[in-house]
Each structure stands twice: as C-alpha cells, then as structure tokens.
Amino acid sequence: MTPPLEQVPSDAALPEAADVVVVGAGIIGVSAALALAKKGHSVALLEKGVVAGEQSSRNWGWCRLLNRDEREIPLMQASLSMWDGLAEEAGADLGFTRHGLVYVTRDPAELAGWEAWVEMARPFQPPVRMIGAEEARRLTPGNDGAWIGGVVSPRDGWANPAIAAPRLAAAARARGATLHQNCAVRGIDLKAGRVAGVFTEKGHIRTSRVIVAAGAWASMFLRRHGVDMPQSSVHSTVFATTPAKRVSPGALVTPDFILTPLPDGGYIVAAKTRARLELTPQGIRYARKFWPTLIKRRKLIEMRLGRSFLEGPDAWHGSWSFEKPTVFERIRVLDPKPNEKIVAPALREITAAYPELAGIGMARIWAGWIDSTPDAVPVISPVPEVPGLVVAAGFSGHGFGIGPASGRLAADLAVNDTPIVDPEPFELARLVDGRPIREPGGI
C-alpha cells in the first residue's frame, strides 16, 4: 500500500552536537535542513522511518498557487520560484514541471467561488484567469462536460513525490547535514525551560535549537513537552492508473474526478469522494476549535470511529519515558489502509468522460493521514514558552508544493535570520490564545 519512494542513505553515527536538530524528514524537514546547511550551520536531520515515508510521498505532487488561502500566497510564490531552481541546486531531477492547472465546472456557485478567489488574489498578481464555456471545452478535448466555465493557472506545476524529498535530503547531506533514518526522537531535552538537546532511540544530541516538522505526529509530540497545538488527521486515498492516452497536459479538476498526469503515462486520480475524519482522543480534545471548519466542509468529510482512536498520532499516549521505546519506534511509517471502494466508481466516471481511456485500470493505491489545523493554514512558528523550539506542521493537505519556502522559513526562524516571508500568519498563537479562528480560505 506504500507509494513508490526513492531511498537515500543515512549517516552511520549520530553527532554529539549540532547547531540545529530537525525532527521529521518529509518535504518540510528536508527543505529546512538544506536551508540550514546552506547557511553554514551544522544540522542533524532525524526521521523515525524513512525520508518522505509518510505524507510527503502520498500526495498529488501539486505545486499550486491557484485557490490557496490568502495567507499562503506569498509563501507559495516563493516556493514556486525555489522549485524552478531546486533541480540545479540539488544536482538531480525532482520531476518539477509547469504544465498548469485547469478547473472546470457546471455549477454556477462553484464558478462564483473561483471568481471571488481571483479577485481576492489580484493584489498578488498571480498568473491566473477565469475562462468561459468555450475555452473550458477547448482545454478539455474529448470531454463533453457541459462546462459553464472555469479557472486556469498556467504557471502552476507538479513535482514527483517519489523523488523530491529524498533528493533534497541528499543535497542537504552533500552540504554537510547529517541524516539519520530509523532513528526516532523520543523527546526534547529541556534545561531551565530551554532547548538543550534531543533524546533519540540511538542516543542524545546536544543542541540549542530544534525544528519539529513531524507532520501528523507533531501535536502529540509537542503536548508531551507542554506545548498546545490544535491538530487533527484526515484519512485520504488516491490511486495511480495504468498508462493511457494523455487527455490533459497538466492537472485537471472536474466536478467528478481530478487527474494529474504522471511521467510513466498514467494518472494520479483523486476521486470526488469524502475524506475520512475518525473520532479520536486528540480530535475530541480540539473539537470546539475544528467545529466551524467541519461545518463549512461537511460535504467533503465523512466522520466515523476507526483504529486511529487506539493507535497512531491522534490516540492517547500520555507522558512517555524518553529512555524506553515509544510509539515512534512501533509505527515507523504511518501507512493506513486505502479505501479501495473508490476505484471502480472513479474509473467509470473517467471512462464515461473520456471514452478513449476505456481499459484504463488501477496500477497502485495508497492512503495517508493529512495533518490539519482548524483554519487549514500551517503552523511555522517559534514557541515563545520554549526558547529554541520551532514548529513547522499542520499543512492541511497542501504542504508538498509549499514545502521549499516553508522549510526555509522554519530555518530562518530557528537561527533568527530575516524570514523569507512575513511569518505572522503562521504563528502558533493564533490557534491557542483565544482569538476567533479564521475560516479556511481557498481549497
């Protein structure tokens, strides 16, 4: 059930000390490690499983500006600029292309929502535009969807989740960072309330600065250290098809399915089915903060009781010892069972829309847990109560594309450099200091 993923070697031994320790080697963590290494800092990148083993290899690969929350737009613009040069910087192809993104619809309310987004984003001058029915049909040749219009972002792109984070991790190593996979961080060593090191299953590392880029595990890990971060995990399934005729040069969003072309000739398919939110102790803890978002997106989410109530990052773990094996060692890679029931209906929708794709099948299927915040905007923030601690998590299903600049911002904050963008919209305080939580913007 695990998606394809390139492997990258680890370093043999832990360093005794590092300027910065990064916890979690997904796209955010490896980008932070690379940025820190380029700045000349010693950095240890620690991962309980393998680089990009969880959500950073289980996403659609989109590098998308279109329909982002207003607060994320500057960060995404910076990320797109970085994606353009990362292959040269890494000395390896990351699969990044700018083939664009097309949304089409037959729903006037949906079209009005996209128009509102385009108007909101106008001050940022994004290269996006609304299209009418005729152009929507021209951009979806072979699909007679009775479109009334849509929106196009021709400069949005796609990068390969199977190789992007591993190759950026290798680039960080080449600049002096050390990488330690299958090495769980059990906790942070605090002295007089300040970061003094980390406890790992393989030993202790002295450091005065830690970046927690732990994805779905972040809230549970932070809570062990007295830090409150509202977070919930959403189960989502996607699958890849067998090679077939190319019906769209870039990603295509329709009311019935989402297609993203793959280099092997197949597609990543995201069926228009509801994501699953399971009832968990962590979910109950933060239910009041998430309630407005759940109401707004109730048609997109199915709620149920599942195994995550008793195991995984949203379960109850209490106050564990840093000297004994933890849940991080028990669950090296969070690899949930995908919902295979979505495949047949999605393939029927696709072949009904594109008869020339008759015979297309599922090549592989996987699922992931999306780490979400109540306002669907990430936390990239120092924790004032714990000097030396920075959090970079809660990317709510759109962290892959925004990853390079997000990791850079976390690195800037960790070493007190001028931040790449204004960090205020991503402060942890907005979710915990009692102020009203903004509704999510975009999609």
C-alpha positions in Angstrom: 0.0 0.0 0.0 3.1 2.3 0.2 3.6 4.5 -2.9 6.9 4.4 -4.8 9.7 6.1 -3.0 13.4 6.5 -3.7 15.7 5.6 -0.9 18.6 7.7 0.4 21.5 6.6 2.6 21.8 7.6 6.2 24.9 8.6 8.1 26.5 6.0 10.3 26.7 7.7 13.7 24.8 10.4 15.5 26.8 13.6 16.0 27.4 14.6 19.7 26.1 18.1 19.0 24.5 20.1 16.2 23.5 23.8 15.8 20.0 22.7 14.8 18.2 19.3 15.0 15.3 18.8 12.6 12.7 16.3 13.7 11.0 14.7 10.6 12.3 14.2 7.1 9.3 15.0 5.0 9.4 17.8 2.4 9.4 20.5 5.1 12.1 18.9 7.2 14.5 18.2 4.3 13.9 21.7 3.0 14.7 23.2 6.4 17.8 21.0 6.7 19.0 22.1 3.2 18.4 25.8 4.0 20.3 25.5 7.3 23.2 23.7 5.7 23.5 26.4 3.0 23.6 29.0 5.8 26.6 27.2 7.2 25.0 25.7 10.3 25.6 22.1 11.5 22.3 20.3 11.3 21.1 16.8 12.1 18.0 15.6 10.3 16.2 12.8 12.2 13.5 10.5 10.9 11.8 7.7 12.8 11.2 5.8 9.5 12.5 6.8 6.1 12.7 10.1 4.2 9.2 11.1 2.9 7.8 7.8 4.1 4.5 9.4 5.2 2.5 12.3 3.6 5.4 13.7 1.5 5.2 10.7 -0.8 1.4 10.2 -0.6 0.2 13.5 -2.0 -0.7 14.5 -5.6 2.6 16.3 -6.2 0.9 19.6 -6.9 2.9 22.9 -6.7 -0.1 25.1 -6.8 -0.8 28.8 -6.3 -4.4 28.6 -7.5 -7.1 28.6 -4.8 -4.7 28.9 -1.9 -5.7 30.6 1.3 -4.7 34.3 1.1 -2.2 33.9 3.9 -0.3 31.2 2.0 0.1 33.0 -1.3 3.4 34.8 -0.6 4.9 31.6 0.7 3.7 29.7 -2.4 5.0 32.3 -4.7 8.4 31.9 -3.0 8.2 28.1 -3.2 7.4 28.2 -6.9 10.5 30.3 -7.5 12.5 27.9 -5.5 11.1 24.8 -7.3 12.4 26.3 -10.6 16.0 26.2 -9.3 16.0 23.2 -7.0 17.0 20.6 -9.5 20.2 22.5 -10.4 20.8 23.2 -6.7 20.3 19.5 -5.8 22.2 18.2 -8.8 19.3 15.9 -9.6 15.9 16.0 -11.3 13.0 16.4 -8.9 10.4 15.9 -11.6 9.2 19.5 -11.5 7.3 20.8 -14.5 5.0 23.8 -15.0 2.2 22.2 -17.1 -0.5 24.2 -15.4 -3.8 23.5 -13.7 -7.3 23.7 -15.1 -10.5 23.7 -13.1 -13.8 23.4 -14.9 -17.4 23.2 -13.6 -21.1 23.1 -14.5 -22.0 24.7 -11.1 -22.6 28.5 -11.0 -21.9 28.6 -7.3 -18.6 26.9 -7.7 -17.7 29.3 -10.6 -18.6 32.3 -8.4 -16.3 31.0 -5.7 -13.4 30.8 -8.1 -14.2 34.3 -9.3 -14.1 35.6 -5.7 -10.7 33.9 -5.2 -9.3 35.6 -8.4 -10.5 38.9 -7.2 -9.1 38.4 -3.7 -5.7 37.4 -5.1 -5.4 40.3 -7.6 -3.0 42.3 -5.4 -0.6 39.4 -5.6 -0.7 39.4 -9.4 -1.0 35.7 -9.8 -0.9 34.4 -13.4 -4.4 33.0 -13.2 -7.6 33.8 -15.2 -11.2 32.9 -15.5 -12.4 31.1 -18.6 -15.7 30.8 -20.3 -17.6 27.8 -21.5 -16.0 27.7 -25.0 -12.4 27.8 -23.6 -13.3 25.2 -20.9 -14.3 22.8 -23.7 -11.2 23.6 -25.7 -9.0 22.8 -22.7 -10.7 19.5 -22.1 -10.7 18.0 -25.6 -12.8 14.8 -25.8 -14.8 15.6 -22.6 -18.3 16.8 -23.3 -19.0 18.0 -19.8 -21.4 20.9 -20.5 -19.0 23.2 -18.7 -20.1 26.8 -18.0 -16.6 28.0 -17.3 -13.6 27.5 -15.1 -10.3 28.9 -13.9 -6.8 28.4 -15.3 -3.4 28.7 -13.7 -0.9 28.0 -16.5 2.2 28.5 -14.4 1.3 26.1 -11.6 3.3 22.9 -11.6 3.9 19.3 -10.4 6.9 17.6 -8.8 7.5 13.9 -8.2 6.7 12.9 -4.6 8.6 9.7 -5.0 11.9 11.5 -5.5 11.7 15.2 -4.5 12.2 14.9 -0.7 14.8 12.1 -0.9 16.9 14.0 -3.4 16.6 17.2 -1.4 17.8 15.2 1.7 20.8 14.0 -0.4 21.5 17.6 -1.3 21.4 18.6 2.3 23.9 15.8 3.2 26.2 17.0 0.4 26.3 20.4 2.1 27.2 18.9 5.5 23.9 18.0 7.1 23.7 14.5 8.7 20.7 12.3 8.1 19.6 9.6 10.5 16.7 7.3 9.4 15.1 4.7 11.6 16.1 7.0 14.4 13.1 8.1 16.4 13.3 11.3 18.5 11.7 10.4 21.8 11.7 13.9 23.2 13.4 17.2 23.7 15.9 17.7 26.5 14.9 20.9 28.3 17.2 22.7 30.8 15.6 25.6 32.7 12.8 25.6 30.1 15.1 26.0 27.1 16.1 23.5 24.4 19.3 21.8 25.4 19.2 18.7 23.2 17.1 15.8 21.9 16.7 12.2 23.2 16.7 9.7 20.4 16.5 5.9 20.4 20.2 5.9 19.4 21.4 8.4 21.9 21.5 12.1 22.9 22.4 15.1 20.7 23.3 18.4 22.3 21.6 21.4 20.6 20.0 24.7 21.4 17.6 24.7 18.5 15.0 22.2 17.3 12.6 22.3 14.4 9.6 19.9 14.8 8.5 19.1 11.3 6.7 15.9 12.3 3.6 16.1 10.2 0.6 14.2 11.8 2.8 13.4 14.9 3.6 17.0 15.8 0.7 17.8 18.1 1.1 14.6 20.2 4.9 15.1 20.4 4.6 18.7 21.4 2.0 18.1 24.0 4.5 15.8 25.9 6.5 19.0 26.3 3.6 21.2 27.5 3.0 22.8 24.1 -0.5 23.0 22.9 -1.0 22.7 19.1 -4.6 22.1 17.8 -4.3 19.5 15.1 -6.3 16.7 13.6 -5.6 14.0 11.0 -7.7 13.3 7.9 -7.5 10.0 6.0 -7.4 10.3 2.3 -7.0 7.7 -0.5 -5.5 8.2 -4.0 -4.5 5.8 -6.7 -2.4 5.7 -9.9 -3.6 4.3 -13.2 -2.0 2.2 -15.8 -0.5 4.2 -18.8 -3.2 5.7 -21.1 -3.7 8.3 -23.7 -2.9 11.8 -22.5 -6.1 13.9 -22.3 -4.7 16.9 -20.4 -1.1 18.3 -20.4 -1.4 19.3 -16.8 -3.6 18.6 -13.8 -7.4 18.7 -14.5 -10.1 19.3 -11.9 -13.7 18.4 -12.8 -16.8 18.0 -10.7 -16.4 14.2 -10.9 -12.7 13.5 -10.6 -9.2 15.0 -10.6 -6.5 13.8 -12.9 -2.8 14.5 -12.6 -0.6 13.2 -15.5 2.4 11.0 -14.4 5.7 10.7 -16.3 5.0 6.9 -16.9 1.9 7.7 -18.9 -0.6 7.0 -16.1 -2.5 9.4 -13.9 -2.9 10.1 -10.2 -6.6 10.0 -9.6 -8.3 11.8 -6.7 -11.9 10.7 -6.7 -14.6 13.2 -5.7 -15.4 11.2 -2.5 -15.3 12.4 1.0 -12.1 12.2 3.1 -12.4 10.4 6.4 -12.1 12.0 9.8 -12.0 9.4 12.5 -13.1 10.1 16.1 -10.0 10.1 18.3 -8.9 11.4 21.7 -7.0 14.3 20.0 -10.0 15.1 17.8 -12.2 15.3 20.9 -9.6 17.5 22.7 -9.8 20.0 19.8 -13.4 19.5 18.6 -14.5 23.0 19.5 -11.7 24.7 17.5 -12.4 22.5 14.5 -16.1 22.7 14.6 -16.5 25.8 12.2 -14.3 24.1 9.6 -16.2 20.9 9.9 -19.5 22.7 9.3 -18.1 24.5 6.3 -16.6 21.4 4.8 -19.2 18.8 6.0 -19.9 17.7 2.4 -16.2 16.8 1.9 -15.7 14.8 5.1 -17.1 11.5 6.4 -16.8 11.0 10.2 -16.5 7.6 11.8 -14.8 5.6 14.5 -11.7 3.7 13.4 -8.4 2.2 14.6 -6.8 5.6 15.0 -8.8 6.0 18.2 -6.4 3.5 19.8 -3.2 3.8 17.8 -1.3 6.4 15.8 -0.7 10.1 16.3 -4.2 11.1 17.3 -4.6 8.4 20.0 -4.0 8.9 23.7 -0.3 8.4 24.6 0.1 10.2 27.9 3.5 11.1 29.3 6.0 8.6 27.9 9.6 7.9 29.0 12.5 9.2 26.9 14.5 6.2 28.0 12.3 3.4 26.7 10.8 2.5 23.2 7.9 4.7 22.2 5.1 4.7 19.7 7.5 6.3 17.3 9.5 3.1 17.2 6.4 0.9 17.0 5.0 2.9 14.0 8.0 3.7 11.8 5.8 4.6 8.9 2.2 5.7 9.2 0.7 3.6 6.4 -3.1 3.5 6.6 -5.2 1.1 4.6 -6.6 2.8 1.5 -10.3 2.8 0.6 -10.3 0.6 -2.5 -14.0 1.1 -2.9 -13.4 4.4 -4.6 -11.5 2.9 -7.5 -14.3 1.3 -9.7 -16.7 4.3 -9.5 -13.8 6.7 -10.3 -12.7 4.7 -13.3 -16.3 4.6 -14.5 -16.5 8.4 -14.3 -13.2 8.8 -16.1 -14.1 6.5 -19.0 -17.6 8.0 -19.3 -16.0 11.4 -19.7 -13.2 10.1 -21.9 -14.2 7.0 -23.9 -10.7 6.9 -25.4 -9.5 5.9 -22.0 -11.5 2.6 -22.0 -9.5 -0.1 -20.5 -7.6 2.1 -18.1 -7.0 0.4 -14.7 -5.6 0.9 -11.3 -1.8 0.4 -11.1 -1.4 1.1 -7.4 -3.3 2.6 -4.5 -2.3 4.2 -1.2 -3.6 6.4 1.6 -2.2 8.9 4.0 -3.1 10.9 7.1 -3.2 14.6 6.4 -2.1 16.8 9.3 -4.7 19.6 9.6 -5.2 22.8 11.6 -8.5 24.4 12.5 -8.0 27.1 9.8 -6.3 24.8 7.3 -3.1 27.0 7.4 0.2 25.6 8.7 2.0 26.5 11.8 5.5 27.7 11.1 6.4 29.3 14.4 8.8 29.7 17.3 7.3 28.6 20.6 7.9 31.5 23.0 7.4 29.3 26.1 10.2 27.0 25.0 13.1 29.1 23.7 14.9 27.3 20.8 11.8 25.4 19.7 10.3 26.0 16.2 7.2 24.1 14.9 6.6 23.5 11.2 3.5 21.3 10.8 -0.3 21.3 10.1 0.0 21.8 6.4 -3.6 20.6 5.9 -3.1 18.7 2.6 -1.2 21.3 0.7 2.3 21.2 2.2 4.2 19.5 -0.6 4.1 22.3 -3.1 4.7 24.9 -0.4 7.4 22.9 1.2 10.6 24.5 0.0 9.8 28.0 1.2 8.1 26.6 4.4 11.3 24.8 5.3 13.3 27.9 4.6 11.0 30.0 6.8 11.4 27.5 9.6 15.1 27.6 9.2 15.1 31.4 9.2 13.1 31.5 12.4 15.3 28.8 14.1 18.5 30.9 13.6 17.0 34.3 13.9 17.6 35.3 10.2 15.4 37.7 8.2 12.4 35.5 7.3 11.7 34.7 3.7 8.1 35.9 4.1 6.2 37.6 6.9 5.8 34.8 9.5 2.9 36.4 11.4 0.1 34.5 9.6 1.7 31.2 10.6 2.2 31.8 14.3 1.0 29.1 16.7 -0.5 31.8 18.9 -3.4 32.4 16.5 -4.8 28.9 17.4 -4.3 28.9 21.1 -4.6 32.5 22.5 -8.4 32.7 22.5 -8.9 34.9 19.5 -11.5 33.8 16.9 -10.0 31.3 14.4 -10.4 32.4 10.8 -12.3 30.2 8.5 -10.2 28.4 5.9 -9.8 30.3 2.6 -9.3 28.7 -0.8 -9.4 25.0 -1.1 
